[in-house]
Amino acid sequence: MTKRTQLLKGIMEACILKIINDDVVYGYELSEKLQNLGLDAVSEGTIYPILLRLQKNSFIYSKKRDSDFGPRRKYYFITEEGREALNLMIEEWDKIAEPIDTILKEDTQHVRKSTDKREQ
């Protein structure tokens, strides 16, 4: 597993926990919410393994409920352990997001020029 994949999994876990914390959702609805928030590259094939892992870690649980539009759906709920984990994830994100954003968005022309000087 690449580091990028591991990083994305951690970020996706936090995003999914936050959505479930804010609203009880079923899998497809969760996928739609992520897509509507701009994470349109996230497939259901990515989401369901994360949901299973979050359940295994006791961060969420699921219940099947009747649906007005077809078969019963599995809805996801956050646990107290999940809320605690989400708060820790948000704290960690806050610690790294701003410095990373600053680094990545600083004047890239300056970065390229200094790189060019080293090549000479």
N, CA, C and O atoms as CSV, one atom per row, in Angstrom:
chain,resi,resn,atom,element,x,y,z
A,1,MET,N,N,0.843,-1.178,0.000
A,1,MET,CA,C,0.000,0.000,0.000
A,1,MET,C,C,0.892,1.246,0.000
A,1,MET,O,O,1.821,1.347,0.801
A,2,THR,N,N,0.611,2.176,-0.884
A,2,THR,CA,C,1.431,3.372,-0.981
A,2,THR,C,C,1.101,4.336,0.150
A,2,THR,O,O,0.041,4.257,0.770
A,3,LYS,N,N,2.040,5.254,0.403
A,3,LYS,CA,C,1.803,6.258,1.440
A,3,LYS,C,C,0.631,7.152,1.062
A,3,LYS,O,O,-0.142,7.573,1.924
A,4,ARG,N,N,0.503,7.442,-0.233
A,4,ARG,CA,C,-0.611,8.275,-0.699
A,4,ARG,C,C,-1.934,7.590,-0.384
A,4,ARG,O,O,-2.880,8.230,0.074
A,5,THR,N,N,-1.995,6.289,-0.630
A,5,THR,CA,C,-3.215,5.540,-0.349
A,5,THR,C,C,-3.522,5.567,1.144
A,5,THR,O,O,-4.675,5.746,1.537
A,6,GLN,N,N,-2.501,5.389,1.976
A,6,GLN,CA,C,-2.698,5.420,3.421
A,6,GLN,C,C,-3.189,6.791,3.874
A,6,GLN,O,O,-4.085,6.889,4.712
A,7,LEU,N,N,-2.601,7.849,3.321
A,7,LEU,CA,C,-3.009,9.203,3.672
A,7,LEU,C,C,-4.463,9.440,3.282
A,7,LEU,O,O,-5.247,9.973,4.067
A,8,LEU,N,N,-4.818,9.040,2.062
A,8,LEU,CA,C,-6.192,9.226,1.598
A,8,LEU,C,C,-7.181,8.432,2.442
A,8,LEU,O,O,-8.283,8.907,2.718
A,9,LYS,N,N,-6.796,7.222,2.854
A,9,LYS,CA,C,-7.686,6.417,3.698
A,9,LYS,C,C,-7.972,7.132,5.009
A,9,LYS,O,O,-9.117,7.180,5.461
A,10,GLY,N,N,-6.937,7.685,5.615
A,10,GLY,CA,C,-7.117,8.412,6.872
A,10,GLY,C,C,-8.009,9.624,6.702
A,10,GLY,O,O,-8.872,9.894,7.537
A,11,ILE,N,N,-7.801,10.350,5.624
A,11,ILE,CA,C,-8.624,11.525,5.349
A,11,ILE,C,C,-10.065,11.105,5.077
A,11,ILE,O,O,-11.005,11.732,5.565
A,12,MET,N,N,-10.230,10.045,4.297
A,12,MET,CA,C,-11.578,9.571,3.981
A,12,MET,C,C,-12.291,9.069,5.233
A,12,MET,O,O,-13.494,9.285,5.384
A,13,GLU,N,N,-11.572,8.406,6.128
A,13,GLU,CA,C,-12.187,7.953,7.376
A,13,GLU,C,C,-12.739,9.142,8.144
A,13,GLU,O,O,-13.859,9.093,8.652
A,14,ALA,N,N,-11.955,10.211,8.231
A,14,ALA,CA,C,-12.405,11.407,8.943
A,14,ALA,C,C,-13.623,12.021,8.257
A,14,ALA,O,O,-14.583,12.401,8.926
A,15,CYS,N,N,-13.590,12.119,6.934
A,15,CYS,CA,C,-14.723,12.694,6.190
A,15,CYS,C,C,-15.986,11.865,6.387
A,15,CYS,O,O,-17.067,12.413,6.604
A,16,ILE,N,N,-15.849,10.555,6.311
A,16,ILE,CA,C,-17.004,9.668,6.471
A,16,ILE,C,C,-17.549,9.746,7.898
A,16,ILE,O,O,-18.763,9.814,8.092
A,17,LEU,N,N,-16.669,9.737,8.889
A,17,LEU,CA,C,-17.122,9.868,10.275
A,17,LEU,C,C,-17.857,11.188,10.484
A,17,LEU,O,O,-18.879,11.227,11.170
A,18,LYS,N,N,-17.350,12.256,9.904
A,18,LYS,CA,C,-17.983,13.575,10.058
A,18,LYS,C,C,-19.377,13.578,9.453
A,18,LYS,O,O,-20.316,14.097,10.058
A,19,ILE,N,N,-19.520,13.005,8.271
A,19,ILE,CA,C,-20.837,12.959,7.631
A,19,ILE,C,C,-21.806,12.126,8.468
A,19,ILE,O,O,-22.956,12.520,8.660
A,20,ILE,N,N,-21.346,10.976,8.967
A,20,ILE,CA,C,-22.210,10.115,9.786
A,20,ILE,C,C,-22.522,10.792,11.121
A,20,ILE,O,O,-23.618,10.626,11.656
A,21,ASN,N,N,-21.580,11.543,11.655
A,21,ASN,CA,C,-21.821,12.291,12.889
A,21,ASN,C,C,-22.932,13.325,12.692
A,21,ASN,O,O,-23.759,13.536,13.579
A,22,ASP,N,N,-22.941,13.962,11.530
A,22,ASP,CA,C,-23.906,15.027,11.256
A,22,ASP,C,C,-25.279,14.509,10.844
A,22,ASP,O,O,-26.285,15.196,11.023
A,23,ASP,N,N,-25.323,13.284,10.284
A,23,ASP,CA,C,-26.585,12.775,9.749
A,23,ASP,C,C,-26.498,11.259,9.585
A,23,ASP,O,O,-25.485,10.744,9.112
A,24,VAL,N,N,-27.535,10.558,9.967
A,24,VAL,CA,C,-27.601,9.115,9.745
A,24,VAL,C,C,-27.770,8.892,8.242
A,24,VAL,O,O,-28.671,9.459,7.625
A,25,VAL,N,N,-26.901,8.067,7.656
A,25,VAL,CA,C,-26.931,7.855,6.205
A,25,VAL,C,C,-26.779,6.376,5.878
A,25,VAL,O,O,-26.302,5.591,6.697
A,26,TYR,N,N,-27.191,6.009,4.670
A,26,TYR,CA,C,-26.907,4.676,4.143
A,26,TYR,C,C,-25.790,4.819,3.117
A,26,TYR,O,O,-25.459,5.934,2.713
A,27,GLY,N,N,-25.208,3.707,2.694
A,27,GLY,CA,C,-23.993,3.722,1.880
A,27,GLY,C,C,-24.057,4.563,0.629
A,27,GLY,O,O,-23.182,5.398,0.401
A,28,TYR,N,N,-25.075,4.361,-0.186
A,28,TYR,CA,C,-25.166,5.113,-1.436
A,28,TYR,C,C,-25.356,6.602,-1.167
A,28,TYR,O,O,-24.800,7.444,-1.873
A,29,GLU,N,N,-26.138,6.919,-0.152
A,29,GLU,CA,C,-26.357,8.318,0.230
A,29,GLU,C,C,-25.039,8.958,0.669
A,29,GLU,O,O,-24.766,10.114,0.345
A,30,LEU,N,N,-24.234,8.209,1.400
A,30,LEU,CA,C,-22.918,8.684,1.817
A,30,LEU,C,C,-22.054,8.988,0.597
A,30,LEU,O,O,-21.387,10.021,0.539
A,31,SER,N,N,-22.073,8.090,-0.361
A,31,SER,CA,C,-21.324,8.286,-1.604
A,31,SER,C,C,-21.773,9.561,-2.314
A,31,SER,O,O,-20.942,10.334,-2.792
A,32,GLU,N,N,-23.072,9.780,-2.381
A,32,GLU,CA,C,-23.607,10.986,-3.020
A,32,GLU,C,C,-23.170,12.249,-2.290
A,32,GLU,O,O,-22.813,13.244,-2.920
A,33,LYS,N,N,-23.200,12.208,-0.960
A,33,LYS,CA,C,-22.787,13.382,-0.181
A,33,LYS,C,C,-21.319,13.708,-0.435
A,33,LYS,O,O,-20.964,14.873,-0.611
A,34,LEU,N,N,-20.469,12.691,-0.455
A,34,LEU,CA,C,-19.049,12.918,-0.729
A,34,LEU,C,C,-18.860,13.523,-2.117
A,34,LEU,O,O,-18.063,14.444,-2.295
A,35,GLN,N,N,-19.586,13.009,-3.088
A,35,GLN,CA,C,-19.487,13.538,-4.451
A,35,GLN,C,C,-19.978,14.976,-4.517
A,35,GLN,O,O,-19.363,15.807,-5.185
A,36,ASN,N,N,-21.072,15.281,-3.837
A,36,ASN,CA,C,-21.599,16.645,-3.823
A,36,ASN,C,C,-20.652,17.625,-3.138
A,36,ASN,O,O,-20.692,18.825,-3.409
A,37,LEU,N,N,-19.805,17.115,-2.257
A,37,LEU,CA,C,-18.820,17.957,-1.576
A,37,LEU,C,C,-17.516,18.077,-2.366
A,37,LEU,O,O,-16.561,18.699,-1.902
A,38,GLY,N,N,-17.479,17.481,-3.560
A,38,GLY,CA,C,-16.310,17.620,-4.421
A,38,GLY,C,C,-15.409,16.408,-4.480
A,38,GLY,O,O,-14.413,16.425,-5.203
A,39,LEU,N,N,-15.722,15.363,-3.751
A,39,LEU,CA,C,-14.912,14.146,-3.773
A,39,LEU,C,C,-15.531,13.150,-4.746
A,39,LEU,O,O,-15.869,12.025,-4.379
A,40,ASP,N,N,-15.672,13.587,-5.991
A,40,ASP,CA,C,-16.361,12.771,-6.982
A,40,ASP,C,C,-15.555,11.578,-7.468
A,40,ASP,O,O,-16.103,10.699,-8.134
A,41,ALA,N,N,-14.283,11.527,-7.153
A,41,ALA,CA,C,-13.462,10.382,-7.558
A,41,ALA,C,C,-13.579,9.222,-6.566
A,41,ALA,O,O,-13.033,8.145,-6.806
A,42,VAL,N,N,-14.279,9.433,-5.469
A,42,VAL,CA,C,-14.425,8.401,-4.443
A,42,VAL,C,C,-15.587,7.487,-4.821
A,42,VAL,O,O,-16.739,7.917,-4.883
A,43,SER,N,N,-15.269,6.235,-5.067
A,43,SER,CA,C,-16.291,5.278,-5.495
A,43,SER,C,C,-16.879,4.543,-4.296
A,43,SER,O,O,-16.331,4.575,-3.194
A,44,GLU,N,N,-17.998,3.886,-4.537
A,44,GLU,CA,C,-18.585,3.056,-3.488
A,44,GLU,C,C,-17.628,1.930,-3.110
A,44,GLU,O,O,-17.621,1.477,-1.965
A,45,GLY,N,N,-16.826,1.480,-4.060
A,45,GLY,CA,C,-15.831,0.445,-3.792
A,45,GLY,C,C,-14.763,0.896,-2.813
A,45,GLY,O,O,-14.105,0.065,-2.186
A,46,THR,N,N,-14.584,2.188,-2.676
A,46,THR,CA,C,-13.661,2.752,-1.691
A,46,THR,C,C,-14.364,2.932,-0.354
A,46,THR,O,O,-13.774,2.715,0.704
A,47,ILE,N,N,-15.612,3.324,-0.412
A,47,ILE,CA,C,-16.355,3.672,0.801
A,47,ILE,C,C,-16.672,2.451,1.663
A,47,ILE,O,O,-16.498,2.498,2.881
A,48,TYR,N,N,-17.131,1.365,1.054
A,48,TYR,CA,C,-17.584,0.222,1.853
A,48,TYR,C,C,-16.471,-0.430,2.682
A,48,TYR,O,O,-16.730,-0.794,3.829
A,49,PRO,N,N,-15.256,-0.594,2.170
A,49,PRO,CA,C,-14.197,-1.120,3.043
A,49,PRO,C,C,-13.894,-0.190,4.225
A,49,PRO,O,O,-13.567,-0.654,5.318
A,50,ILE,N,N,-14.006,1.118,3.999
A,50,ILE,CA,C,-13.792,2.069,5.099
A,50,ILE,C,C,-14.908,1.922,6.130
A,50,ILE,O,O,-14.646,1.935,7.333
A,51,LEU,N,N,-16.143,1.783,5.668
A,51,LEU,CA,C,-17.257,1.577,6.600
A,51,LEU,C,C,-17.054,0.310,7.428
A,51,LEU,O,O,-17.303,0.308,8.634
A,52,LEU,N,N,-16.603,-0.762,6.786
A,52,LEU,CA,C,-16.337,-2.013,7.516
A,52,LEU,C,C,-15.245,-1.821,8.562
A,52,LEU,O,O,-15.359,-2.310,9.686
A,53,ARG,N,N,-14.185,-1.106,8.185
A,53,ARG,CA,C,-13.085,-0.854,9.125
A,53,ARG,C,C,-13.568,0.008,10.298
A,53,ARG,O,O,-13.205,-0.247,11.447
A,54,LEU,N,N,-14.379,1.020,10.011
A,54,LEU,CA,C,-14.908,1.871,11.075
A,54,LEU,C,C,-15.812,1.071,12.014
A,54,LEU,O,O,-15.819,1.309,13.222
A,55,GLN,N,N,-16.575,0.120,11.461
A,55,GLN,CA,C,-17.403,-0.746,12.301
A,55,GLN,C,C,-16.532,-1.670,13.148
A,55,GLN,O,O,-16.795,-1.868,14.334
A,56,LYS,N,N,-15.506,-2.226,12.537
A,56,LYS,CA,C,-14.604,-3.134,13.254
A,56,LYS,C,C,-13.936,-2.416,14.427
A,56,LYS,O,O,-13.684,-3.017,15.472
A,57,ASN,N,N,-13.652,-1.125,14.244
A,57,ASN,CA,C,-13.026,-0.326,15.300
A,57,ASN,C,C,-14.042,0.255,16.285
A,57,ASN,O,O,-13.682,1.028,17.173
A,58,SER,N,N,-15.306,-0.117,16.123
A,58,SER,CA,C,-16.407,0.344,16.984
A,58,SER,C,C,-16.627,1.854,16.916
A,58,SER,O,O,-17.101,2.456,17.880
A,59,PHE,N,N,-16.287,2.466,15.784
A,59,PHE,CA,C,-16.513,3.900,15.601
A,59,PHE,C,C,-17.915,4.173,15.060
A,59,PHE,O,O,-18.471,5.251,15.268
A,60,ILE,N,N,-18.480,3.186,14.365
A,60,ILE,CA,C,-19.842,3.297,13.844
A,60,ILE,C,C,-20.531,1.947,14.025
A,60,ILE,O,O,-19.880,0.932,14.272
A,61,TYR,N,N,-21.843,1.954,13.899
A,61,TYR,CA,C,-22.609,0.706,13.831
A,61,TYR,C,C,-23.702,0.903,12.797
A,61,TYR,O,O,-23.991,2.028,12.390
A,62,SER,N,N,-24.303,-0.191,12.377
A,62,SER,CA,C,-25.328,-0.098,11.339
A,62,SER,C,C,-26.608,-0.794,11.785
A,62,SER,O,O,-26.594,-1.707,12.611
A,63,LYS,N,N,-27.707,-0.331,11.212
A,63,LYS,CA,C,-29.018,-0.945,11.416
A,63,LYS,C,C,-29.736,-0.936,10.084
A,63,LYS,O,O,-29.661,0.031,9.327
A,64,LYS,N,N,-30.437,-2.032,9.805
A,64,LYS,CA,C,-31.255,-2.069,8.589
A,64,LYS,C,C,-32.607,-1.442,8.897
A,64,LYS,O,O,-33.224,-1.685,9.935
A,65,ARG,N,N,-33.037,-0.619,7.936
A,65,ARG,CA,C,-34.330,0.049,8.077
A,65,ARG,C,C,-35.114,-0.103,6.784
A,65,ARG,O,O,-34.546,-0.228,5.699
A,66,ASP,N,N,-36.432,-0.088,6.928
A,66,ASP,CA,C,-37.290,-0.121,5.743
A,66,ASP,C,C,-37.085,1.146,4.927
A,66,ASP,O,O,-36.757,2.206,5.459
A,67,SER,N,N,-37.285,1.007,3.633
A,67,SER,CA,C,-37.164,2.137,2.715
A,67,SER,C,C,-38.472,2.308,1.960
A,67,SER,O,O,-39.137,1.326,1.627
A,68,ASP,N,N,-38.834,3.533,1.694
A,68,ASP,CA,C,-40.026,3.810,0.888
A,68,ASP,C,C,-39.769,3.541,-0.587
A,68,ASP,O,O,-40.703,3.508,-1.388
A,69,PHE,N,N,-38.507,3.350,-0.943
A,69,PHE,CA,C,-38.119,3.252,-2.351
A,69,PHE,C,C,-37.462,1.928,-2.706
A,69,PHE,O,O,-36.580,1.905,-3.564
A,70,GLY,N,N,-37.854,0.832,-2.083
A,70,GLY,CA,C,-37.268,-0.447,-2.434
A,70,GLY,C,C,-36.877,-1.256,-1.219
A,70,GLY,O,O,-37.539,-1.193,-0.183
A,71,PRO,N,N,-35.786,-2.028,-1.344
A,71,PRO,CA,C,-35.385,-2.927,-0.254
A,71,PRO,C,C,-34.902,-2.159,0.979
A,71,PRO,O,O,-34.630,-0.960,0.927
A,72,ARG,N,N,-34.806,-2.892,2.079
A,72,ARG,CA,C,-34.280,-2.307,3.322
A,72,ARG,C,C,-32.870,-1.789,3.082
A,72,ARG,O,O,-32.116,-2.337,2.278
A,73,ARG,N,N,-32.534,-0.729,3.791
A,73,ARG,CA,C,-31.207,-0.125,3.649
A,73,ARG,C,C,-30.461,-0.205,4.971
A,73,ARG,O,O,-31.053,-0.175,6.049
A,74,LYS,N,N,-29.137,-0.310,4.852
A,74,LYS,CA,C,-28.288,-0.341,6.032
A,74,LYS,C,C,-27.856,1.094,6.336
A,74,LYS,O,O,-27.127,1.710,5.560
A,75,TYR,N,N,-28.313,1.612,7.466
A,75,TYR,CA,C,-27.978,2.967,7.888
A,75,TYR,C,C,-26.842,2.919,8.900
A,75,TYR,O,O,-26.729,1.981,9.688
A,76,TYR,N,N,-26.008,3.944,8.861
A,76,TYR,CA,C,-24.827,4.000,9.717
A,76,TYR,C,C,-24.985,5.093,10.766
A,76,TYR,O,O,-25.466,6.190,10.485
A,77,PHE,N,N,-24.562,4.758,11.993
A,77,PHE,CA,C,-24.646,5.643,13.146
A,77,PHE,C,C,-23.264,5.728,13.789
A,77,PHE,O,O,-22.520,4.747,13.799
A,78,ILE,N,N,-22.925,6.887,14.320
A,78,ILE,CA,C,-21.631,7.037,14.986
A,78,ILE,C,C,-21.774,6.637,16.459
A,78,ILE,O,O,-22.824,6.848,17.066
A,79,THR,N,N,-20.727,6.068,17.018
A,79,THR,CA,C,-20.688,5.702,18.435
A,79,THR,C,C,-19.937,6.789,19.202
A,79,THR,O,O,-19.363,7.701,18.607
A,80,GLU,N,N,-19.950,6.679,20.514
A,80,GLU,CA,C,-19.177,7.626,21.327
A,80,GLU,C,C,-17.688,7.498,21.006
A,80,GLU,O,O,-16.977,8.500,20.931
A,81,GLU,N,N,-17.218,6.257,20.817
A,81,GLU,CA,C,-15.815,6.054,20.426
A,81,GLU,C,C,-15.534,6.715,19.080
A,81,GLU,O,O,-14.450,7.256,18.860
A,82,GLY,N,N,-16.513,6.667,18.188
A,82,GLY,CA,C,-16.378,7.305,16.886
A,82,GLY,C,C,-16.277,8.813,17.002
A,82,GLY,O,O,-15.489,9.441,16.296
A,83,ARG,N,N,-17.073,9.400,17.892
A,83,ARG,CA,C,-17.001,10.855,18.107
A,83,ARG,C,C,-15.638,11.249,18.658
A,83,ARG,O,O,-15.048,12.244,18.235
A,84,GLU,N,N,-15.146,10.462,19.601
A,84,GLU,CA,C,-13.823,10.742,20.166
A,84,GLU,C,C,-12.747,10.631,19.086
A,84,GLU,O,O,-11.857,11.477,19.000
A,85,ALA,N,N,-12.833,9.590,18.270
A,85,ALA,CA,C,-11.861,9.412,17.183
A,85,ALA,C,C,-11.958,10.564,16.190
A,85,ALA,O,O,-10.935,11.067,15.725
A,86,LEU,N,N,-13.175,10.986,15.862
A,86,LEU,CA,C,-13.365,12.100,14.936
A,86,LEU,C,C,-12.739,13.372,15.491
A,86,LEU,O,O,-12.067,14.100,14.761
A,87,ASN,N,N,-12.952,13.645,16.766
A,87,ASN,CA,C,-12.347,14.836,17.372
A,87,ASN,C,C,-10.828,14.790,17.290
A,87,ASN,O,O,-10.191,15.804,17.004
A,88,LEU,N,N,-10.242,13.618,17.539
A,88,LEU,CA,C,-8.786,13.479,17.421
A,88,LEU,C,C,-8.328,13.674,15.980
A,88,LEU,O,O,-7.308,14.317,15.731
A,89,MET,N,N,-9.078,13.119,15.034
A,89,MET,CA,C,-8.730,13.277,13.617
A,89,MET,C,C,-8.773,14.748,13.207
A,89,MET,O,O,-7.906,15.219,12.470
A,90,ILE,N,N,-9.784,15.465,13.689
A,90,ILE,CA,C,-9.895,16.890,13.368
A,90,ILE,C,C,-8.732,17.662,13.979
A,90,ILE,O,O,-8.164,18.540,13.331
A,91,GLU,N,N,-8.376,17.343,15.214
A,91,GLU,CA,C,-7.222,17.994,15.853
A,91,GLU,C,C,-5.945,17.754,15.053
A,91,GLU,O,O,-5.172,18.683,14.817
A,92,GLU,N,N,-5.726,16.518,14.638
A,92,GLU,CA,C,-4.530,16.195,13.851
A,92,GLU,C,C,-4.557,16.914,12.507
A,92,GLU,O,O,-3.536,17.433,12.057
A,93,TRP,N,N,-5.718,16.945,11.871
A,93,TRP,CA,C,-5.845,17.638,10.583
A,93,TRP,C,C,-5.510,19.124,10.752
A,93,TRP,O,O,-4.779,19.696,9.944
A,94,ASP,N,N,-6.046,19.738,11.801
A,94,ASP,CA,C,-5.784,21.157,12.038
A,94,ASP,C,C,-4.297,21.436,12.213
A,94,ASP,O,O,-3.803,22.485,11.801
A,95,LYS,N,N,-3.588,20.495,12.822
A,95,LYS,CA,C,-2.147,20.680,13.036
A,95,LYS,C,C,-1.355,20.644,11.734
A,95,LYS,O,O,-0.345,21.336,11.606
A,96,ILE,N,N,-1.801,19.843,10.767
A,96,ILE,CA,C,-0.999,19.695,9.546
A,96,ILE,C,C,-1.538,20.444,8.338
A,96,ILE,O,O,-0.778,20.757,7.423
A,97,ALA,N,N,-2.837,20.738,8.315
A,97,ALA,CA,C,-3.447,21.317,7.109
A,97,ALA,C,C,-2.886,22.691,6.765
A,97,ALA,O,O,-2.527,22.937,5.614
A,98,GLU,N,N,-2.807,23.580,7.734
A,98,GLU,CA,C,-2.349,24.939,7.442
A,98,GLU,C,C,-0.895,24.980,6.982
A,98,GLU,O,O,-0.604,25.625,5.975
A,99,PRO,N,N,0.034,24.314,7.682
A,99,PRO,CA,C,1.418,24.356,7.195
A,99,PRO,C,C,1.582,23.731,5.810
A,99,PRO,O,O,2.344,24.235,4.985
A,100,ILE,N,N,0.871,22.639,5.559
A,100,ILE,CA,C,0.968,22.002,4.241
A,100,ILE,C,C,0.403,22.930,3.177
A,100,ILE,O,O,0.995,23.080,2.108
A,101,ASP,N,N,-0.728,23.550,3.456
A,101,ASP,CA,C,-1.333,24.479,2.507
A,101,ASP,C,C,-0.383,25.647,2.230
A,101,ASP,O,O,-0.239,26.070,1.083
A,102,THR,N,N,0.252,26.160,3.258
A,102,THR,CA,C,1.210,27.256,3.092
A,102,THR,C,C,2.369,26.829,2.208
A,102,THR,O,O,2.763,27.553,1.294
A,103,ILE,N,N,2.907,25.665,2.480
A,103,ILE,CA,C,4.047,25.170,1.695
A,103,ILE,C,C,3.658,24.969,0.242
A,103,ILE,O,O,4.371,25.412,-0.659
A,104,LEU,N,N,2.545,24.312,0.007
A,104,LEU,CA,C,2.161,23.972,-1.359
A,104,LEU,C,C,1.687,25.169,-2.169
A,104,LEU,O,O,1.769,25.153,-3.398
A,105,LYS,N,N,1.199,26.195,-1.509
A,105,LYS,CA,C,0.669,27.339,-2.240
A,105,LYS,C,C,1.609,28.536,-2.269
A,105,LYS,O,O,1.259,29.574,-2.831
A,106,GLU,N,N,2.788,28.416,-1.680
A,106,GLU,CA,C,3.706,29.550,-1.747
A,106,GLU,C,C,4.148,29.736,-3.186
A,106,GLU,O,O,3.928,28.862,-4.025
A,107,ASP,N,N,4.752,30.838,-3.465
A,107,ASP,CA,C,5.132,31.225,-4.824
A,107,ASP,C,C,5.937,30.126,-5.503
A,107,ASP,O,O,7.116,29.936,-5.207
A,108,THR,N,N,5.291,29.403,-6.418
A,108,THR,CA,C,5.976,28.299,-7.093
A,108,THR,C,C,7.016,28.793,-8.087
A,108,THR,O,O,7.939,28.051,-8.423
A,109,GLN,N,N,6.891,30.012,-8.562
A,109,GLN,CA,C,7.916,30.573,-9.454
A,109,GLN,C,C,9.239,30.653,-8.704
A,109,GLN,O,O,10.293,30.321,-9.248
A,110,HIS,N,N,9.176,31.094,-7.458
A,110,HIS,CA,C,10.382,31.183,-6.640
A,110,HIS,C,C,11.002,29.798,-6.459
A,110,HIS,O,O,12.222,29.650,-6.531
A,111,VAL,N,N,10.183,28.804,-6.230
A,111,VAL,CA,C,10.674,27.436,-6.043
A,111,VAL,C,C,11.343,26.948,-7.319
A,111,VAL,O,O,12.422,26.357,-7.265
A,112,ARG,N,N,10.724,27.185,-8.452
A,112,ARG,CA,C,11.303,26.744,-9.723
A,112,ARG,C,C,12.619,27.449,-10.011
A,112,ARG,O,O,13.563,26.822,-10.491
A,113,LYS,N,N,12.694,28.744,-9.725
A,113,LYS,CA,C,13.927,29.493,-9.985
A,113,LYS,C,C,15.067,28.964,-9.128
A,113,LYS,O,O,16.187,28.808,-9.615
A,114,SER,N,N,14.793,28.684,-7.851
A,114,SER,CA,C,15.871,28.197,-6.995
A,114,SER,C,C,16.295,26.795,-7.415
A,114,SER,O,O,17.467,26.446,-7.273
A,115,THR,N,N,15.389,25.999,-7.918
A,115,THR,CA,C,15.735,24.673,-8.420
A,115,THR,C,C,16.602,24.803,-9.662
A,115,THR,O,O,17.586,24.080,-9.818
A,116,ASP,N,N,16.236,25.723,-10.544
A,116,ASP,CA,C,17.014,25.943,-11.767
A,116,ASP,C,C,18.442,26.354,-11.446
A,116,ASP,O,O,19.368,25.922,-12.132
A,117,LYS,N,N,18.646,27.176,-10.424
A,117,LYS,CA,C,19.988,27.638,-10.053
A,117,LYS,C,C,20.861,26.463,-9.623
A,117,LYS,O,O,22.056,26.441,-9.916
A,118,ARG,N,N,20.276,25.489,-8.933
A,118,ARG,CA,C,21.051,24.336,-8.482
A,118,ARG,C,C,21.489,23.470,-9.649
A,118,ARG,O,O,22.525,22.809,-9.580
A,119,GLU,N,N,20.716,23.470,-10.706
A,119,GLU,CA,C,21.049,22.645,-11.864
A,119,GLU,C,C,22.208,23.224,-12.662
A,119,GLU,O,O,22.858,22.500,-13.416
A,120,GLN,N,N,22.478,24.525,-12.508
A,120,GLN,CA,C,23.537,25.167,-13.306
A,120,GLN,C,C,24.911,24.849,-12.804
A,120,GLN,O,O,25.899,25.316,-13.371
